[in-house]
Amino acid sequence: MTSRERFLKTINGEAADRIPVTLFIIDQGHFLSQVYPDIDPQDFATLQLKVIELQKQLGADVFVRMLFDINDPMHIHMGGLNVSQQTENWEVKTEDIINGDTIIKRSAIRTPMGTLTQDFSINEIRKGTFMYACTKKPIKEPKDLEIAIKYEPRMPESFKEDAKCKVKKIKDALGDDGILGVWAPHGPFNNSSLLINLDELYMLFYTDYEYYEKLMNFAMERILDYTAAMDAAGADVLCVGGNVPGGFVGKKAYDEYILPFERKYIEFCQKNGTPAMYHNCGEIMNLVESYKQLGVKIVEPFSPPPLGDTDLPAAKEIVNGDYVMVVGVDQVNVIQNGTIDQIKEVTEKTVKTAKIGGKTIIQTADFLEYGTSPENVEAFVKTAIEYGGY
């Protein structure tokens, strides 16, 4: 059975020969720049091809997650409003401010209803590894939201063909060695967090629901064209960020104020049959049951303590096969910093529990960190495959 067949059968709830075993490798910096330090960190296509090469060398079932390049312009995924396009009612002026290893792109957006401002920061934390964030959010009051709703430019038509070309190149290289995921522009709550300060967002559904509802609907509607184009480009999986409304918000608040919007977006993602994968990198146990109501095909990552709070036997019992679980082995405390024996022991225990009932994928809990020994990663992969047979 090929790796691609193994993934697709697992996602569809069909019998596979063993549990798929894969690696979460982000397609710029971190572990990738450790192994390939001389590749231009802006040459995203080459980096994505190296993700395939590296996972094959380490013996894994390849799961490529396209983030950079396809999420172009960066605001789609990283935050802020669209400052890459201009219209007669959306005039953008951006200046670069250098602050040590950080470039701050400070933008002023002039519209007939007023001016919006935002900062987008790019910080090189080590050679080839960058952190991106909207560090001054553009929506500070309801009037700002009204301006954005009325005037922000939507997806350029050229994005559709660009996405198809980029996806085709990576899928052709991947072949039957695995599957290709594309990072869609987040769920509505995550996307809202890219536009408004987090402290305000976490209280907004209590303090001003009308404003919150309008924000959530805008945060979803502004990305639907991009999502549809990514789907049409041929992605095997649409990866959807859902980590901002993590388990710490509580099941009651999530179910009442967040789930209805997230479910609507997941329905849109999956309307043509492409499975969505909902990503929550942290506390998850409070929401394991709630995620069944999302209708999503895949949920990740079920991270063990201390990175997360997964009680794997309890989570398996709650899910009961209603969605595919991507179960993680701690990529920091075990795979990066553990001994080979510790890696084998933890991986064996995790796989034996995770594979019960099928519909499970094993991977590193989150993306592999810079400074992780390839030998440690290989020990994880080999052990998971050894004990992953059905």
PyMOL commands that set and color helices and strands:
alter all, ss='L'
color gray80, all
select helices_A, chain A and resi 3-11+30-35+44-57+75-78+142-151+158-177+188-193+198-207+209-221+224-232+247-249+251-269+285-294+312-319+331-336+340-354+374-387
alter helices_A, ss='H'
color red, helices_A
select strands_A, chain A and resi 21-22+62-66+91-99+102-111+114-126+129-136+178-183+237-241+276-279+298-302+324-329+360-364
alter strands_A, ss='S'
color yellow, strands_A
deselect
rebuild
show_as cartoon
